[in-house]
Amino acid sequence: MTTSNPALTAGTMVHLADSTKRKWAHGDVREIAAGKLGPDADLLPAEGNSWDWRLSIASIERSGEFTPYEGFDRTLTVIVGELLELTIDGTVQAVEGLRPLKFSGNSTVSAALPTGEVLALNLITRTGVLRGNVRIVELSKKREQHLFGGQLGVLLQGKATVLREETEAPFELRDTMIGGEEDSPRISGRGFMAVVSLDLP
C-alpha cells in the first residue's frame, strides 16, 4: 500500500475522511499515517513505501486468512462491532471491542466473524526497530489527556476537544491528533480514545 504522507508535526489533525478508501481481502481500509520515528520521538512521514510504522482503520466484512507481515508486529483493536475471532498459529483468540491484541506479523492468522462484521484499528511496527503500544483511555471533561512525542490519539467514540496553548478545536470521530513534547495537545470530552505510542527499543 502506498502511503498518503500527511504532515506529522505536533498538533496536526489527520482527518480520516481525507484518506483514500482502498479494498483489501476482507473489506475496505483507510490509512491514517505511516512513517519512521526520529531520535527525539518526532514522527517522520514515510517516503514512498519505506516506513517502520503504519496506522490504519479497516473493515473486516469477510472471514478468511490475513496476509502475513513478516518482520513486523501487529496490534489490532476492534472499534466497531462486538467480537472478532482470530486463530493465531492454531490458537483461537476472542478479540472484544476496545481490547487491543498484539501478535507477530509472522504468524498464520485467520479471522471469523461470529457476531457480524467489525471495524478495526490496525498498528503495524517493524520488529526490532520500533515498539508499538495501543492503550484505550476514557476521556473526561474534568481531566485532560496529554499526547506526547511519539504518540497519536484516535477518537473512537464520543465527542472531544483539542486544546493547545489558548486555542481550542473540535476533535471529530475517527480523526487522529499528533502528539508532541512541547505544548503537547490536550484532549478533553466524553468517550474513548486510542493512544498509540511508538518507542525506540
Residue pairs with C-beta under 8 A, 6 or more apart in sequence:
1 22
1 29
1 31
1 49
1 54
2 48
2 49
3 31
3 33
3 34
3 35
3 45
3 46
3 48
3 49
3 51
3 54
4 18
4 19
4 20
4 31
4 33
4 34
5 34
5 45
5 46
6 12
6 14
6 18
6 33
6 45
7 45
8 33
8 35
8 42
8 43
8 44
8 45
8 178
9 178
9 180
10 149
10 178
10 179
10 180
10 181
10 182
10 183
10 184
10 185
11 162
11 164
11 177
11 178
11 180
11 183
11 185
12 177
12 178
13 162
13 169
13 171
13 175
13 176
13 177
13 178
14 32
14 33
14 175
14 176
14 177
14 178
15 172
15 175
16 30
16 32
16 57
16 174
16 175
16 176
19 30
19 31
19 32
20 30
20 31
21 28
21 29
21 30
22 28
22 29
22 30
22 31
23 29
24 58
25 62
25 64
25 66
25 67
26 58
26 59
26 60
26 61
26 62
26 63
26 64
26 66
26 111
27 58
27 59
27 60
27 61
27 62
27 117
28 58
28 59
28 61
29 56
29 57
29 58
29 59
29 122
30 56
30 57
30 58
31 54
31 55
31 56
32 55
32 56
32 57
32 152
32 154
32 176
33 43
33 45
33 54
33 55
33 152
33 176
34 45
34 46
34 51
34 53
34 54
34 55
35 43
35 44
35 45
35 46
35 51
35 52
35 53
36 44
36 46
36 50
36 51
36 52
36 53
37 43
37 44
37 52
37 53
37 130
37 150
37 198
37 199
37 200
38 44
39 200
40 149
40 181
41 148
41 149
41 150
41 181
41 198
41 199
42 149
42 150
43 150
43 152
43 178
43 198
46 54
52 125
52 126
52 129
52 130
53 123
53 124
53 125
53 126
53 130
53 132
53 198
54 122
54 123
54 124
55 121
55 122
55 123
55 124
55 152
55 154
55 176
55 196
56 121
56 122
57 79
57 119
57 120
57 121
57 122
57 154
57 174
58 119
58 120
58 122
59 117
59 118
59 119
59 120
60 84
60 111
60 113
60 117
60 118
60 119
60 120
61 113
61 117
62 113
63 110
63 111
63 112
63 113
64 110
64 111
65 108
65 109
65 110
65 111
66 109
66 110
66 111
68 105
68 106
68 107
68 108
68 109
69 105
69 106
69 124
70 105
70 106
71 105
71 106
71 126
71 127
72 105
72 124
72 125
72 126
72 127
73 102
73 103
73 104
73 105
73 124
73 125
73 127
73 132
74 102
74 103
74 104
74 105
74 122
74 123
74 124
75 100
75 101
75 102
75 103
75 122
75 123
75 124
75 125
75 132
75 133
75 134
76 84
76 86
76 95
76 100
76 101
76 103
76 120
76 121
76 122
76 123
77 98
77 99
77 100
77 101
77 120
77 121
77 122
77 134
77 136
77 194
78 84
78 95
78 96
78 97
78 98
78 99
78 118
78 119
78 120
79 97
79 98
79 119
79 120
79 121
79 156
79 157
79 174
79 194
80 97
80 118
80 119
81 97
81 115
81 116
81 117
81 118
81 119
82 96
82 97
82 115
82 116
82 118
83 94
83 95
83 96
83 97
83 114
83 115
83 118
84 94
84 95
84 111
84 112
84 113
84 118
84 120
85 92
85 93
85 94
85 95
85 111
85 112
85 113
85 114
86 92
86 93
86 95
86 101
86 103
86 109
86 110
86 111
86 112
87 93
87 109
87 110
87 111
87 112
88 103
88 107
88 108
88 109
89 107
89 108
89 109
90 108
93 101
93 103
95 101
98 136
98 156
98 192
99 136
100 134
100 135
100 136
100 194
102 132
102 134
103 109
104 127
105 124
105 127
121 134
121 154
121 156
121 194
123 132
123 134
123 196
124 132
125 131
125 132
125 198
128 201
129 200
129 201
130 198
130 199
130 200
130 201
131 198
131 199
131 200
131 201
132 196
132 197
132 198
133 196
133 197
133 199
134 194
134 195
134 196
134 197
135 194
135 195
135 197
136 156
136 192
136 193
136 194
136 195
137 145
137 192
137 193
137 194
137 195
138 191
138 192
139 145
139 158
139 160
139 187
139 188
139 189
139 190
139 191
139 192
139 193
140 188
140 189
140 190
141 188
141 189
141 190
142 188
143 188
144 163
144 186
144 187
144 188
145 153
145 186
145 187
145 188
145 193
145 195
146 179
146 184
146 185
146 186
146 187
147 153
147 177
147 178
147 179
147 180
147 184
147 185
147 186
147 187
147 195
148 179
148 180
148 181
148 184
149 179
149 180
149 181
149 184
150 179
150 197
150 198
150 199
151 179
151 195
151 196
151 197
151 198
152 176
152 177
152 178
152 179
152 195
152 196
153 176
153 177
153 179
153 185
153 187
153 193
153 194
153 195
153 196
154 174
154 175
154 176
154 193
154 194
154 196
155 171
155 172
155 173
155 174
155 175
155 176
155 191
155 193
156 173
156 174
156 191
156 192
156 193
156 194
157 173
157 191
157 192
158 173
158 189
158 190
158 191
158 192
159 170
159 171
159 173
159 189
159 190
159 191
160 170
160 171
160 187
160 188
160 189
160 190
160 191
160 193
161 168
161 169
161 170
161 171
161 187
161 188
161 189
162 168
162 169
162 170
162 171
162 177
162 185
162 186
162 187
163 185
163 186
163 187
163 188
164 183
164 185
164 186
165 183
171 177
171 187
171 189
177 185
177 187
178 185
179 185
187 193
